[in-house]
Amino acid sequence: LASGNINQVRRKIRYFTHFKWMVAAVVGISLGVLGVGLSWSADPGGFDRLIVGTKWQIIGTTARLGFRVEDILAVGRGQTGREELLKAVRVSKGAPILAFDIEAARRRVEDLPWIKSAQIERILPDTIFMKVEEREPLAIWQHQGQFSLIDHEGAVILRDKLDRFANLIVVVGEGAPKHAGKLLEILANEPQLQALVEAAVWVGGRRWNIRLTGNIDVRLPEINAKNAWKRLGEYERAHSVLDRDVKVLDLRMPDRLIVRKTPRATPPINAKGQKT
């Protein structure tokens, strides 16, 4: 398996022009065999068997003429391992290229964790070409004690070996992946605040609570969350609200910011009932 590019593909196409004689030979053989089949109708199932047999005769003939897999080119592979992709394609060097089932291979490749979509084609006489689009990691989803890496569409990519994605935001709750992409778009409107975001909790299937560095909870509204987040950015620039020992910043009301401060520890009381 090689990491292909468009120039390689074009070279293969130009190379194929030298094999026109092979195509003519194969067509001649195919028509000859099928002509015999059309005149054979004594056995009700005989024609179907003849078609199958003819197919494999043609494939065998083309393989002997050089229509065998020699190269597998892949474009777009980054996270998907070489061996993993080869295992999904299920074709070996020297196999008859016309026997290769493109649709079945595409389904298997798209079942791989990182693959979002795949296009597979034969470049005759001897190359399998794949163009894959991999998923882009967006966030870590925490649900019922399980952590999963999700993409921008909310699809789960991986459920283990997530250490290298520790810098991503954690989204929590059932239904959170479906709405995480939109949330990240909202948070990006205030980059300085976004840099402080550690996690986001999807509440009641309708809105987000954001956890900032320092255990500060920001409660966004169900409607106009984007405007509320921008409003918090304006408050922070004007008043430095995050430096005021706050516990909760409630933005669910459109015309105000409700601030709940961190409770101060109650001084201990001595035996005489006096604060110390």
N, C-alpha and C positions, 0 to 999 in steps of 0.2 A: 504494500500500500504506500503510495507516494502522495505528498501534498501537491496536488496539481494546480495548474493555472490555465487561463484561457489560451495563452500562446501554445502550450503543450497540446491542448485540444485541437487548435487550428492546424498544427503540424500533423496530427493524426488524421484529420480530415483530408488534407492534401495527400498524405501517404496513401489513403484509401483509393484515390483516383487510379492508382496503378493496379488495382485489383478488379477492374471492371470485367475482365475476362472471367474471373471466378464467378461473379454474379451471373453472367450469361450462362455459364455451365450449370450452375445450380438451378436456374430457372428452367433450362432445358430438361434436366433430370426430373424436376418436380412435375412439369407438365406431362412428361412421358409416363411417370408412375400413376399420376392422377387420371390420365386417360384410360389406363387399364382398369382403374378402380371404378370409373363411371360405367363401364360395360359389365361390371360384376354385381349382380343383384340376386343371385340364387339364395344366399344366406341372409336372413333379415338383419342379423347383427354383424354380418361380414363387412359391410361398408364402413361402419364405425371402427372396426378393428383395422381395416385397411388404412383409414385415415391416420390412426395412431401409428401404425407401422410405417406409413409413408413419412410421417413427420420425423420419426427417428432415423429413417434412412437418409432423409435430407440433411438432418443435423450431423449424422456421421460423415456424409459426403463433404459437407462444408468444413467440418473439422479437419478432414484430410487435405482440403484445399488451403488450409491455413487460418480458418475462422475459429481460432482458439484464444482463450483469455491469456494474455501475456502481461498486461498492465492494469492496475486498478488505481485510478487517480481520484483524489478527494480534495475538494475546495471548501473552506469554511470550518474545518476541524480545528478546535483549540483545546477544549476541555475533554473531549472524547478520546480515549486511548486508541492507539493503532490496533492492538489485538482485539479490543472490544468491538471496534467497527468491522474488522475483518470477520469476526465470528458472526456478526449480524448479517453481513452480506452473503456469507455461505457460498463462496465460489473460490476455486483453487486454480492456480496457474496451469494452463494446458487443457482446462475443461472446455467443451464446445460452447462457444459464446452464444449461439442461438438457443441453447438449452437453458440459458440463464433466465430465471423468472424475475423480471424487473419489479413487478407489483408486489410480489411476496417479499422481496428484498427491501423494498421501500418501507413496507409496514414494519418489518423487523428493525430497521434502522431507526424509524420514528418511535419505536418502543424504548429506545435507549434513553437514560435519564436526562442527558443534556440536549438531546436533539428535539428541536421544535418542528422542523420540517425538512424533508429531503427530496431531491430530484435525482433520479438515477436513469442513465441511458447507456446504450451500447454505441460505441464508436467503432464501426467495423473497419478492419477485420478482427482486432484483437484487444480492444480496450473497454473497460467498464469505467464510466465517468460518473462521479457523485458530487453534487453540490448540496451541502448541508447548512442549515441555519441553526445555531445553538441558542439555547435560552440564556438570558442575561439575569444574573442574580439580583434580587431587589432587597430582600429582607429575610430575617429568621422568624419563622412562625412558631409560637409556643402555644400548645393546646393539649390539655389533659396530661401534662408532664412530658410531652414529646416535643422535640425541637426539629424543625424541618426548614430547609432552604427553599424559598419560593421565588418565582420570576415575576415579571411585570403583569402577567395575566393571572397570577395567583396559583399557578400550577406548581406542585411540589417537584423539586429537582432531586434533592438528596435528603436522607434522614439520618445520616451518620457522617463522621469525619468532617465536621463543620468548623473546626478550629480556625481555619484560614479565612473564614467569613465572619469572624468575631467583631469586625468593625461595622457590620451592617446593623440597622435598627431592628429591634425585636418588636414584633406585633403579636398581640395576645388576644385570644378569644375565638369562638366559633364564628366563621364568616369573615374574619379579619383579612385573609389573603385576597378575597375578591375586591376589597376596597383599599388595599394597601398602596396600589399604584397611584390612585387619586390622592391619597394622603401625602405621599412623597412629593407629588406635584405642588400641593399646598405648602408643605414645609419649605420647599425650595424658594419660595417667595421671600423668605427672611433667612438668608444664609447664616447670619450670626446666631440666631435662635436655633436653627436646624443643627448647628454644630454641638448644641447642648442636649439634643434629644437622645435619650437612651432607650426608650420603649414607648409603645402606644397600645392602649387597650381599647378594643372595639366594644362599646357599651350598649347593651340592649338592642343590638342589631341595627343601630341608627346613628351613632355618633362616636367621637373619639375622646379619650382622656390621654394626654401626653405627659410622660414622665421625663423631667429635665434633670440634668446633673444637680446634685444637692437634694434629691428627693422632693423636688417641687412638682406638683401636679397641676397641669393646665387643662381645664375643662372646656372643650370646644363645643359649639352648638351643633345641632343637627342640620340647620340651614345656615348658609353663608359662613361655613367654617373658614374659608379662605380669607374673607374680610376680617373675621375675628382674629385670625393669626397675624394678619398685617397690623391690626390694631394693637396687639400685644407688642409687636416690634416697635411701633411708634411710642407706646408707653415706656418701653425699655430705653429707647434713645433719649426720651425727654426726662424721665424720672428715675432710671436705674432701679426698677421695681424688683429685679432679681437679687439685688444686694441688700434687701431689707428684711432678711430673716423670715421669708414667707414660706408657707406650707402649701397653700392652694391659691391658684389664680383662676377665677371663674369668669369665663367670657360668654356664658350662655345668654345673657341679656345684651341686646344689640347696642345699648347706649351707655353701658357702664362696665367697669371692671371691679369685681368683688374679690377682695384680698383677705385671706385667712392666714394669720401669722402662726409661726411655730409656737406652741405653748411653752412658756418658760417654766423651768422646774420650780416647784414650791419649796421655799426654804424650810429646813427641818425645824421642829418646835421642841423646846427643852421641857423639862419636867414642870416648869413653872408656867407653861403655856405661852412662852415667849419665842418669837422667831429668832433663829440664830444665823 
